[in-house]
Amino acid sequence: MADTHKPVSPPTPEAPNPDTDAYAHEAELEAHLQTKRMYVNMGPSHPATHGTVRLKVELEGENIAEIDCEIGFLHRGFQKSCENVTWTQCLPYTDRLNYVSAMMNNFGFLNAVEKLIGLEIPERAQYIRVIGSELHRIHDHLTCVGATGMELGGFAPFLFAVEARELIMDRVAELTGARLTTNFGRIGGMNRDLPEGWSEKVIKTLDKVMELVNEVDGLLSRNRIFVDRTKDTGIITAADAIDYGWTGPCLRACGIDYDIRKAKPYWVYDRMDFDVPVGEKGDNYDRYLMRIEEMKQSDRIIRQALKQIPAGPIILDDWRIALPPKPEVYGTIEGVISHFKLVMEGVQVPAGEVYDATEAANGELGWYMVSDGSGRPYKVHVRAPGYPILSAVPHIIKGKLLADLIPTFDTINMIGGEVEQ
Amino acid sequence: MDRVTAQFPEAVAERYLDRTGGAWAVIHAEHLPKVAAFLKDELDFKLFTSIDAVDRLHLAENDPRFEVVYFIYSLSRHEHVRLKVRVSEARPELPSITPVFRGADWWERFVWDFYGIRFSGHPDLRRVLLYEEFQGHPLRKDYALRDRQPLIPERPIKDIFRGPGTSGVS
């Protein structure tokens, strides 16, 4: 009887195609594994790549042999747009740089402009800026942590994070009138004061938000799958991270204690009592833990700020910088003229240049500005924290597994808007 | 900054303080890699922050036309250092400092992309935010605000307001 395991006539391709069936003539069990390199495009619309990033990956088996990162062409011309509007009209554009922590971009920009003019804003405005920034820091980290959990297979943490975000957004909407792009600051102070009873509401919201953060923490931090996929993956050494220009929680995860709020306190951060968490290894798990811990510290800061906040004006009483109150505009000629000049010509920023940085959710948000003495900026350069961090991804991930790319890309928290400007 | 001047007296063209108290040094282009390496290795300015350029076309003082600015930070002393290099329009080329700071890689590509300033010795000088087929360098002041170069033809939509302001329209 014929051997049933052997085909009577083995298939012999007439002209083997080297790309697909190079080993077709060999018996199936003895065939080599495909050793050819494979090219994979991740993005521009992959569920795990944020924004329009395209990662061109060259795979050898499951290892990444070569990787090139293309940021994508979302470029909106942020600088060019700013150069053609007045200083105040730049504010809505800055909101859209990092759209999950709009207030921090907003206030960072204002801080640089005020430094260029040489202004000291009222104390109450400084407190409001601290509160707004820290609220949005929690908001940003929640997005990052929730998305990391979800992309590694845990949907529940993401839902908790979104619920907490929703609560924060409600408070932000009460404060600014908008949920996402707040446009809240003004040169010389704030747009408006805290609403009636808002502080008590924020305290209650924070209680609930922290409960949810602890829930996320409990679900992820000791989860076997999550820990296995994030621990010891995406490691960067402290020296490399500094060389690439990393800042923020990603740099602190490598063990470098650098936080602008402590190094060069601005606004009233020097009156706040908070700790800066520092990691050890610089892997994905450390970066995740930094964010969890920073949310708890931000919670502390907001509670202190709400307790300390003094009464007083929220914007400078200088009609060359801030719009005059409406009764003055309607009743006096000086008011009308100031209003007209501010709206039509903008704030006259004296000629000069400045580089100023604040600690945004992802790191140092730097602004380099040149003014030629008119109401429009001559040049506005933004140093987005995500840009240098993203530039190091090929270095981190080369030679590692393709699966490690996902948690690495998540924990560096690249935001398309600011990287692509 | 005093130590840089002491070490390389021929490299520093000018020094000044801006109104916010930031110290600046204007460096001659050919000495840039040397000064950067000295700052990094000897003076502990290790954190590379950013690079950008200023097109001084409409400013009173506009010769040479471009200024490339470098921001480097010292983590041990919490100090920024600001360097400036002036580049002419006729020969927009600078030595790259990528061998010194790897973080300069993408920033130099950014400056090439938007201002058309070349960096000799850069390993991979390509456009970074715009596409390869793009003509010109859009952050130059003589690049018109409303110039459009779509890769795919745009649908004809009339009476749509595009872009900020109406001044500077070509």
Interface residues (C-beta under 8 A of the other chain):
Chain A: I71 F73 H75 G77 Q79 K80 S81 N84 V85 Q89 K115 L116 G118 D240 I242 D243 Y244 G245 T247 I256 Y258 A263 K264 P350 G352 E353 V354 Y355 D356 A357 E364 G366 Y368 V370 D372 Y378 K379 H381 R383 Y387 P388 S391 A392 H395 E420 Q421
Chain B: D18 R19 T20 G22 K46 L47 F48 T49 S50 D52 V54 D55 H58 L59 V69 F71 L75 H78 H80 R82 F101 R102 G103 D105 W106 W107 F114 V128 L129 L130 Y131 P138 L139 L145 G163 P164 G165 S167 G168
